[in-house]
Amino acid sequence: MTVIRSLNCPVLGFRSGSDWSDLDRDSIQHRVSRDRLDDLLVEYAVASEPTVNGSLIQIIEALLQHPALYETLKILITTDGNGSQTAERLLIHRSTLDYRLNQIERLTGHAPSSSRALQVLGAALTAHTATRCMMSMFPAWDV
């Protein structure tokens, strides 16, 4: 049994220093559903369906080789698709942001300027982050 003493996985609602002693893989769904399910519905749904999780991770994998694009997408999602706020937070010119968004579309096949595509890309980021967290806790975790 793998025991988690300290865990930092914000996408799943786990924070460093939280009392997760004696928590094993089989207990996670119960803990999440009991404590924070309403706050983590998308994350829980993505993590609970391996086929969807794997498909979403494939969308985001191309961005992993481009840290600036990955960070741009994360901030764009955080700002609810607001380009001006995203450019400001990244300390880049708006035209640089537009160039990056075009590159994200080219690599993922999803245009971040579309609200639907932004939802898909957000779910893909969630799937990637959640899976990375779970794999760090449980190396044999199946994607």
Steps between C-alpha positions, in 0.01 A plus 500: 500500500630845407462753776485873429645720771510834316348569165486805276254446219282812479308381193361216710451722802793354693727749673844456645479447872145366490428205723518218251681251722397142444319590177542244225390498136170329577409770753550801272161486328326482836700792644448720195130422477449561869704819531496688172307334220295811424823696447663228293230365269698537177818364655317204649319424174822515298692282746215248526477421128829359367401523132410868526804567719734341245345684207528834678862437594581432134366845411732676742813287450629711210508807725723329755796558268423875495502642854406853390193369314402276790525791745308725259215251484492459878474875553246542218278244673555666837386833354193336340631563150569870551786577262584841645530363853700202374749720314531726803563210739756350262665840449478463122355712220152410380634409155742256667203344675315468169805327350513258795128425475546417130785266593283333766230445239753359253638255758174390663245540223287715732472879462525659846301797368191275487319458831431133422864433413610683814278265704658197333851639550419574864379144550817375328717704738299363791544143377874546455551664839278254686669201337845640574400545866355152526806345333728676747296348784447159340765417236293210365195726438336412168417783261 
